[in-house]
Amino acid sequence: MRVTNNMMLRNTTSNINNNKYSVNSLNNQMSSQKKISRPSEDPVVAIRALRLRSNLSEISIMRRISRMQRRGLMRQKLR
C-alpha cells in the first residue's frame, strides 16, 4: 500500500488533536483537583466517591452522637 502525503498529514493531525485533548483533560484534573468532573467519565470512580462520601457522613454523625453522649455522662457525674 502506498503512503501518501495526505495520509501522513491526516495521521499527524489526528495525533496532535488526541494529545491536545489529553493535555486539556489533565489540566482540568489538576485545576479542579478531581479525577472526574462528570460521573459518565468513569462510573466506577463515581460510585466509589459516592460510597466514600456516604461513609464519611455516617462517621461524622456517629462522632456527634458520641460527643453528645459523653457530655451527658459528664453532666450526670457532676450531679
Number of C-alpha atoms within 10 A of each C-alpha: 3 5 7 8 9 9 11 11 11 11 12 12 12 12 12 12 12 12 12 12 12 12 12 12 14 13 12 15 14 11 8 11 10 9 15 16 14 9 12 10 11 12 12 10 14 17 12 11 13 11 12 12 12 12 12 12 12 12 12 12 12 12 12 12 12 12 12 12 12 12 12 11 11 11 10 9 8 6 5
